[in-house]
């Protein structure tokens, strides 16, 4: 089960599922379409390019830290002359004094996810490894305003899903008591032990001016992991990653 490992953490992330312009939501974890978009951007694929080569890919997401949902209240066009306000769909402008557009942007604050990528062919793994090592377009966490602040690409692994359970450090503090911590995993295949099932329109068919998506199911399942995997935050987490790299051929 050769694959790749990614780590997604930063001050803000946003993984929209149904986002009309003035109310941009976020899912509780990275979406299939958001992750495919990250990979396609790193590989230099242009909007509207076929996504068929990514169809076999499956993601397993470990929720290291779920983060805190926050909402950013924004306005556009307020106080500007009518000719400088955002245009309407028909090409006109809003009446004088009514040019302000209110927008609510939803984010996850201080969240962290570690992702196993499986199902890709050896050729596609080579392509993605090169893309994530030398990205054509800068990767971001759902929106361009959300850059990652820790190493994004953790490398290739002969069994990345097992690595999520056994070796890759958790980006969270170690609890004061107990030998295990409960960590939620998101999978894209049915799990009889799942606590929740999500269905969202987040399986991309094409990115472009007219984006299209298919319904996508995910299963959320809690797992008990040893507290020894807890690597902490910031530099503590980076040190934990480095120690794993020094003691094995892959994280």
C-alpha positions, 0 to 999 in steps of 0.5 A: 500500500505505497503512498504519501503522507501530508500534514496540514496545520496553520493558524486558519484552514477552510474547507468549503462544502456549499459556499455561496459568495457571501457565506463561505462555510467550512467542513470539520476536516479537509474535503476530498475536493480540497485535497485534490485541488491542493495536489492538482495545484502543486502539480501545475494543473490548470483550471478546467484540466481533466481530473481523471488521473486523481480518481483512484486516490483515497484519503485517510485523515487523522484529526490531530487537532480539530481546531476551533470554528470561527467566523470572520465578518467582512464587507466589500464596497462600503463607502466607495463611489457607485462606479467602484462597488462590486457589479451585479450579475446583470452588469449594473451597480447597486444604488447609491448608499447601498453598495456594501456587501456583507460576507461571512467567512468560516474557518477552523482556527489552530487545526491540524490534520495528517493525511495518508494518500493511497490508491495512486499508481507508482507513476502518479506517486512519482508525479505527486512527490515531485509536485509536493517537493517543488510545487508549481502553485503554492499549496494552501489549506482550502483558501489562498489566505490559509498558508500551512505553517509546518512541513506539508509533505512528510514523504512517501511510505510503504504503508502510510495508513498504518504509519498514522496509527503507529509512527507519525507524531500527533500534533497535540500535547501529551495528556497528563494522565493515561496511556492512550488518547482518542483520535478521530480518523476520516476514511472514504470506505465504510467502517462498521465502527464509525461514529458519524457518516458525512455526505457532501458534494465534494468529489470533484469532476472538474475545476474551472469556471463551471465546477461540478462535483459528485456526492461523497461519503466519509466515515468518522471513527475514533481510535485509541492511540498511545500517548507516546505519539503526542509530539506537541506543538510548534518546534516540539512537533518538528523535533518529534518529526525529525526524531522519527526520520532519524530512526526510520527510512520514512516518517 
